[in-house]
Amino acid sequence: MPARALMFSGTGSDVGKSLIVAGLCRLFSNRGVRVVPFKPQNMSNNAAVTADGGEIGRAQALQARAARVAPSVHMNPVLLKPETETGAQIVVQGKMRGSAKARDFQSKKKELLPAVLDSFAHLKANADFVLVEGAGSASEINLRANDIANLGFARAADVPVVLIGDIDRGGVIASVVGTRHVLDPDDAAMVRGFIINKMRGDSTLFADGMTAIANLSGWTPLGLVPFFPDAHKIPAEDALGLRDLMKASKSGSETKLRIAVPLLPRISNFDDLDPLRNEPGVIVELIEPGQPIPASADLILLPGSKTTIDDLTALRAAGWDIDIKAHVRRGGRVLGLCGGYQMLGKRIADPNGIEGPPRAVDGLGLLDIETEFGTEKTLERVSGTLTGSIAPFEGYEMHVGKTTGPDTARPMVTFPDGHRDGATSPDGRVSGCYIHGLFTSDAARRTFLASLGMETSALSYDTEIDAILDRFAEHLAQHIAIEELLSLAR
């Protein structure tokens, strides 16, 4: 029997599509349904490596986890990774296929639809239910021609749509009804119902609002979902909500360690921060341009970057290079991950123009290493131990470039075959490596935090995330008409 499918589009970005799909994946998985997530087109520099050596949006990896299935390149066949304000790298079925300006990409979408439909068919052949997530806003009629992300995909694949609106940002009645008004009639006919997300306070106050939306749109109300307090602990899809995540308070917790993270324009794989900010007593503070890095920081963490050289330029323009070097002189610790690791060296060379015009720039000079970008991209899941300990980790590498130099003789991690990665300064205060997901492993995170003088906690990060997904699934079961939702799928 062919798998059923249902698509969840939104009135805008960050309305909760990714998390609701993840919650529904867990809900149906808990009921014994073979469910898989699918997002035709994603735009995010927060990516994950699949077992078959490709990359997909991090949100689809989380949704796969919620569904208890292995992540696959078919779950996100088109991934756009922004490199500039108007351009992005294009990843198709897990592999890089070049770059394009935003305007040029619009004409390329028609060429990508066969790959999207191929991946969708692949998933349907091995599942009972496919939960499809749209991208951005379903009402972007200016981008409707050749669309593969929202209603264009829905019509090409004959998948019914549920529209999600966010009441927390205000104007949700106009957002949903306005979407109905601007859609082409054939597109609007694909939408069968709506969900209103992130309701705070007394939900009965919006009962008339739900009725008004239903009457004005002709769509079926499927649920009013109250705000879920632990949502900020779940890895986010993209940087849009990153500032809000970092502002999430830890009630009742005493700050024992303060980690400062400069907000780089092309920050990537920032889910590396999630296990640290979920750790009791740890405050991860995102520093925006125009703000100095606090002298009170115990650790400065330079995260991954989609465009390392440009982000290094932005870091200097913000004056953070001065703050970082002053922090080191005071005896502070610095950690760089992937692109942040490359920035810590003496030199970064891009002879092939991977990130723009061919060039070479000076790094921060805090590690005696140099990096040269090559034409091959490393995409690999890895495991090993923190060097000098027995603390195991599992993670992944996702980078171009090879790093060499004297400080690599003091690596951060060691793999089972004896290969090593990363570098450490002679005094041990500055270090870095290419490993993403390093701190999701409890032993590695505890060992690293202990090296900063912090008492370790009993946090089991993976266990906590699974428990939150289970609670959120139950949350959705209480507030969404699940059987009616199922009846809409085909």
Secondary structure by P-SEA (a helix, b strand, c coil): ccccbbbbbcccccccaaaaaaaaaaaaaaaccbbbbbbccccccccccccccccccaaaaaaaaaaccccccccccbbbbbcccccbbbbccccccccccaaaaaaacccaaaaaaaaaaaaaacccbbbbbbccccccccccccccccaaaaaaabbbbbbbbbccccaaaaaaaaaaaaccaaaaaaccbbbbcccccccccaaaaaaaaaaaccccccccccccccccccccccccaaaaaaacccccccccbbbbbcccccccccccccccccccccccccccccccccccccbbbbcccccaaaaaaaaaaaaaaaaaaaaaaabbbbbbcaaaaaaaccccccccccccccccccccccccbbbbbcccccccccccccccccccccbbbbbccccccccccccccccccccccccccccccccccccccccccaaaaaaaaaaacccccccaaaaaaaaaaaaaaaaaaaccaaaaaaaacc
